[in-house]
Amino acid sequence: MEKKYLLGYDIGTSGSKGVIIDLAGNILATASTEHDVEIPRPAWAEQNADLLYWGEFQDNVKKLVAKAKINPAEIAGIGVSGLTPDAIAVDKQGKALRNCIIYMDRRATAECEWVEKEIGKEELFKVAGNIADPYYAGYKCMWIRNNEPEIYNNTWKFLNSHAYIVLKLTGQAVVDTGVAGLFAPFFNIAERRWDEAMIKRCGFDIDKLPKVYEPTDIVGYVTPEAAEACGLAPGIPVIAGNGCDATSSGLSTGMIHPGESTCMCGTTHCWMVVLDKPVFDPGFINFPYLNGTWVALAGLGSSGGVVKWFRDNFGESELEYQGKRGVSAYELLNLEAARVPKGSDGVILLPYFMGERSPIWDPKARGMFFGLSLYHTRAHMFRAILEGIAYALEHHAVLLRDKGMMPKRITVTDGGAASAIARQAFADVLRVPIDYASKVAGAPVADAFLAGLAVGLFKSVDEIKNWVNLDITNEPDPSVADMYQKLFNIYVNLYKNTKGEMHALADL
């Protein structure tokens, strides 16, 4: 039977989505599911891997095959990506022993402090290419070892979200080089391998880590058991995958070569710049990409999550209207915010609702609305959220300009990129054009494409550019550049001047 279709799937923080495409990149079917994050304590974040990852995968894949009206035996390959870095403790039977500790979780502060003290920041950075922070998966694994020893002792492998799906499909425990680079401090990022010496010094068992592959390596085939569970055919090749959802989103927009840049606007914002050689800067998240390239990633902690938080807590009428008329609550909030002048009449948001990742790397940072008066409205606050995300990106742009790495233009993708106000704020604050492909389906298409590349249906990764149409551009408005620079300076100083109080609150 002719193999003429590809399946791609991405696990997001707020939901998962899959596609079946043909070899021209046409989407035959989509299926998605929304889900939530469990917050058992402040700055902790978990998800149930069996229910939300594997369970939703089975349901969505069955829907995809039915909608596409194809024989599953015609699927040539499967690629998966997902939220990362995270830690799923899995036993020898492939069962998750506890909830997945996801990337935004900040609990492993003691482990980071221990590594910095015992190994030293300089040596740590030389191996891992990244600073010590609870964001990285290795410290999450160490937290489980230190605080849940029974689970640690019964763990066969520690996996991330997308690798859990690969395990369920094939029986193979794997990780791609990109996600492995986010398992700091265990991965030697320059040499693209587990660093046995570092792992031993951290008191960790290297046998609990999966085997490392390149993204387009075929790592296994759909087992008969998995095929029955998902409505697939046995024997379909499964690739290691470009496991990081952010870089898969970037690839879906044609982000391939050095200097190209994409910002994934999801529950968090991940702004990526492709580099021809590693430029490890502590202000960024650094890891391998495709074809020997590297990515410097500006990773915000909970930026898009703040938008959702505002909708859920202050957008009751919009949510009610959405339920009755089918108009997005986000679209309604954007229409309201559009009536507010740029700069939000002096309201500034610090989007540190789950601590913050780069560039400040502070798990104890806290969110803040500043500058409110009786004049201001809910619309001011919503616009301030979107502009606060732009300031958080500008915080990284300062570093990129200093290193001569600032891209000439940026592509935005995923749900948050649909906001014209947000795109314009990015253009105005960052002072570069912002491109948007209104019909790009995001990470799942890139995952499917890589599977096609792996099985020989495509010759070059550049072929995905033929599928991309950047049909909307927001140009920067020079008339507001000075105003936004002044507001950005206040944004930066707000954190500096209230850091002590934030930490005092976090330690209560």
N, C-alpha and C positions, 0 to 999 in steps of 0.2 A: 504494500500500500504506500502511496506517495506521501512523504513527510513534508507537508506544506504549511504547517501552522506552528506557532511558538506561544508558550505560556510564560507570562511574567507576573510576579507578585511582590508586593511591598507591604511590610508591616509598619504602620505608623504609630505615633503615640496616641492619637485620638481615633484611629481607625485603620483598617487595612483595605487594600484595593488590588484587584487582579485584572489582567487583560488577556485575551487571545487575539493575536495579530496574524496577518498573512505576511508573505515575504516582501511585500511592498510597504509594510508599515501600517497598513489599514487595520483599524480596530474592528474586529468582528463582534466582540462582546466585552463588556465590563461588568464587574460585580464588586461591591464594597460593603463594609460593615463598620459602623461607629462603635467605639468602646471607650472606656474611661481609665483613669489612673487611680490607683488606691494610694491615699496619703495617710498612712497609719500614725505618723508623727510629723511635726513640722520638719520640712526639708527632707523627708523620706518619700520615696516613690517606688511603687511596685506594680506588677501586673501578673495575672495568672497565665502562664505560658500554655498550659493545656487548653484552657477555655478560649483565650483571646487569640493565640497564635495558631496552634494546630487545629483547634475546633473551628475557628472561623475560616481557616484555609480549606478544610474539607467542605464546608458549606458553600463557600464562594466558588471553589473550583467546580463543584457540581452545577452551580448556576451558570458558570461560564460555558461549560461544555453544552449545556442545554440551550442557552441563548445563541451560541455560535452555530448550533445545528451541525456539528461535525462529529466524525468518528474520532474518539480520543486516540486511536492508534495512528492518526495522521499528525499528531503533535510531535515535532522533531526534537524539542528540547525544552527544559524548564530552567528559569533563572529566578532567584529570590533575593530580595534585599530587606533591610529592616532597621528599626531604631537601634542605635548602638552608640557607645559601648554599654553593655549590660552584662549581667552574670546570672546564668541559669545553671544551678547545680543539678546534674543528671546522673542517675544511677546506671548500672550495667544493663538494666532492662529498658533504658531510654526514657525513664520516668523522671519528670521534674520533682525534686525533693522539697522545694519551697517556691514561693513566688519569685519571679524574675526581679532582680534589683536593677532598675533601668537607669539610663544615663543621667537623668536630672537628680537622682538621689545623692544626698550630700553627707551620708552618715559616716563614711570612712575617714573622718578627719584625723583620728588618732593613728591610723595606719600610715597616713601620709606624713604626719609629724615624725613617726618612728623611722621611716625610710630616710627622710631628710637628715635626721640626727645620726643614724647609724651608718648610712652610706655616703651622705653628703650631696648637696644640690648639684655640684659640678659634675661628679662622676655619674650621678643619676641622669642628668640631662645628656651627657655624652652617650650613654647607652640608649635611653628611651626616646631622646629627642623631644621630650615634653616634660613639663614640670610635674611635681607631685600634687595631685588634686583628686578628690573623691570622685570626680567625673569618670576617670579611667577605670577600666574593668579590673585590672590587676588588684587595685586597692579594695574594690568591692569583694573580690574573691578572698583577700586577706581578712576582711571584716568577718566573713562567714567562718573562716578558720578560727578566728579569735573569739567569736561570740556564739557560734553554733557548731561546736566541735563534732557533735554526732552527725550532723548533716555533712560537714566537711569530710569526715572519715568514710562516709557512705557514698561520697561523690566519685563517680567514674570520670566524668569530664565536665568542665565548665564551658558553656557555650553562650553565644549571643542569640538574639531573637531569630535571625534568618537561618543560622546554623541549626537551630532546633527543628525548623521545618525540613532542612536538608537531611538531618538525622532521621526524622520520621519517614521521609520518602525513601531513603536509601539504606539506612542502618549505619551510615558512615558519620563519624564525628570529625568535622573539618572546620577550618576558618580560612578566609582569604587574607592576603597580605595587608589589605587596607584595614580591615577590622582588627587583625593581629597587632597592627601598629597602635591601636587604641587600647591594647591590653597592658599599657604601662603599669609597672616598670619592668615587665617580664620580657618584652620584645626588643631585640636589637634592631632599631629602625633603619640604620644605615646598611646593615648586612641582611636585613629581611629574614630574620630567624629568631627562634626563642634563644634567649641568652641564659645558658645553663648556670653560669657563675652568679649572675644577678638573682636568678630564681632561688638558687641555693642560699644565698646571703639573706634573702627575704624569708627563709624558712618554709618555702612552698614546695610542693611536690610537682615536678615537671610532667609526670605521667598523667596528671589531671588536666593537662592542656591538650587541645586537639591538634591534629596535623595541619600544617600550613600549606596552602595552595595558591597559585595565581588565580585571579578571578575567572578566567575562561577555561580553567582546567575542568574536565569532566571527572567528577569525584565518585559517581555511582549511578545507579539506575533504579527507577521506581520498582519497588518490590511488589509481589502479588498482594500482600496484605495492605500496603498503602494504596495500591490501585483500586482495590475494592472499597476502601474507606473514602476515597476521593472521587470515584467515578472516572478514573484514568485507566490507561492501558499499562500493563507491566512492561518494563524494559525501556521506558523513555529516559534518555540521558538527562542528568541533573548536574549543573555546573556549581563550582564553589561559589560563584556569584560576586558581583561588586557589592559586597554585603552592606556597606554603609548607605542608608537611604538617601543621605544628602548628595553623595557623589553620583548615585544612580539618577537622582533628579537632575543633577548637573549634566550628566551624559545625555539625558533625554532632550536637552536644549542645544546639544552640539558642543558642550564643553569638553575639549579633548587636548588641545595644544597649549604649550606655555603662553601665558599672558591672557588666556581666555578665562572668563569669570562668570559664575552663576551664584545667585543667592536663593536658597530654598526657604520659602516663607511658610513654614508649618507651625506646629506647636512651639517649636523653637525656630529661630532664624540661623541658618548656616550659610555663611558667605565664603565661597571658595575661590582661590586663585591657583591656577595650574602653574607649576614651576618645572623647569628642565633639570634642576638639581636641588637637593634639599637645602633650604635656608631655614634652619631651625631657630625660630624666635619664640621666646617664652610667652609672648603676647598672643600666640596662635596655637591651634591644634594642628599638629604636623603628622602626616602619614603618607604611605605610598599610594599611588594612583595607577593608571593604566600605562602600558608600554614604556615602563621605566621612568615615568614622570612622577611628580610629587604634588601634594596639595597642602597649601597653608589655608586653614579654615578658621574663620571667626565664628565661634559658637556661642550664641546667646543662651542664657539658661532657661527662660520660660516666656519669651517675648510674645509669640503667638498665643501661648497659654493665657497671657494677661488679657488679650482681646476676647478670648472665650470666657474667661472669668467675668469680664465686664458684661458681656452679653447675658450670661447665665444669672448674674446677680442684679443687674440694673436694666435689663432689656426684656422685662416680662411682657410688656405690651407688644413688642416686636416679635417675640417668640409666639405669642398667641396669634398674631396676624399671620405669621409664617405657617402655623398649623392650619389656619382657616383658608388662606389664599395661596399658599405655596411660594410666597415671596421671601427670600432669605432675610433673616433677622439682621445679618451682617450688612446686607445691602441697604436696609432701612436705616441702620445706625450710621452708615457712611453718608447717606443723603442728609441726615441731620447734621453731621459734622462738617459737611461741605459748606454750610452756612456760616461757619466760624472762620475768622481770618487765619491765614498762615501764621504760625507762632502761637496759636491758641490763646491769644491775649495774655501771654505771660505764664500760662500753666505748663509745668514741666513734670514729666514722669520719669522716675528711675524704675526700669522694668525688672528689678531684682527680686521677683516674687518667690523664687526658689534658690536664693543665693545667686551668684553669677559665675559664669565660666570666664572665658577670655574677654577682655585682656586683663581684668583685675584679679581673677582667680580667688574669689572670696566666698566660701560656702556660708558665711554668716552675714553677707550683705542682705539688705531687706528693701522691699519696694517702697516708693514714696511718690505722692502727688505733692508738688510744691507750687506755691504762688496763688492758691485758691482765695477767692474773695466772694462776697455775696453777689457780685456781678456775674460770676461764672455759672455755667449750666452743665448738665450732663453731656451735652454735645462738645463743650470745651474739653471735658475729661477724655472723651473718646478720641478726639483729634490729638490730644496730648499723648495718648498711648501710642498712636501711630508715629508721631514725631519722636517720641522717646525711643522707639525702636530704631529710627533713623540716626539719632544721636549715638546709640550704642554701636551701630555700624561705623559711624564716623570716628568713634574712639579707636577703631582698628585702622581706619583709613589714614590716620595720622602716622601710624607705624609704617604702613605700606609706602606712603610718600617718602618717609625718611630713608627707606631702603631702596627707593626707585622701583618698587614693585606694584605701584597703583595701576590697576587696569584702566584702559581708556574708556571702556563702557562695561556695563554689567547687565546680565540677563537675570530676570527674576522668574520664579516658577512656583507652583503649588498654590494652595488655597488662598493664602494671604496676599499673593501677587495679583489677585483679581481686583483688589481695591485700588482705584485710580488715585485716591488721596494718598494712600501709602506709597505707591510708585512715585508720585510727584514729590512727596516728602523726601524719599531716598535721593531722587535726582537733585533736588534743591540743596539738601544738606551735604551730600557727597560730591556734588558739583560735576557729575558725569551723566551722560545719557543712560536711561534705564530702558532696556528692551524687554518685551513681553510677548510670548507666543500664546495667544488666547486659546489655541486648540491642542496644545501639548498635553498629553495624558500623564506625564511625569515618570517617576521611577519605574513603574511596572513595564512600560514600553522599553526602557533601556535594559531592564533585566531580561526581557524576552529577546531583544536584539543580541545581547551578549551570548545567550544560549545559541542563537543562530550562528554567531561568529564561531563559537566553540565547535559546532558540528559541521562547519564548512559551508554553510549556506551563504555567508558573506565573506568577502576577501579582506576587508579592511574596516577598522573601527570608524573611519571617516565616512563610511556609507550612511551612518545614521544622520549625518547632516542633511541628506536628501529628504529626510522626513520632517525637517524643522522649518517653520515659517514664522519668523519674528515680525508679527504684523502690527504691533503697537509700540511706539517709543515715546517716553516722557523726557523731554529736554529740560535741563536745569534752567531755572529762572534767575538770572543774575541780579535782578532788583531786590531779591530777598536774601542774597548771600551774606551780607553784613549782619542782618538781623539774626539769621540762623547761627552765624559764628558766635555772636554774643550769647545766644541761648545755649549753644553747645558748651561754651566756657563755663556757664553757670551749672550746667548738667555735670560736668567733670568735677567742679569744686564742691557740689552738693555731696557727692560721695566722699571726697577727701575730708570734708568738714564734719560729716556725721558718721564716719566709719566707727568711731569709738562707741557711739550710742547704739548703732546697729549691732555691734558685737555684744554689748551689755544686754540688749534685749534677747539676742539669741542664746545667751548663757543663763537667762533667768530660769 
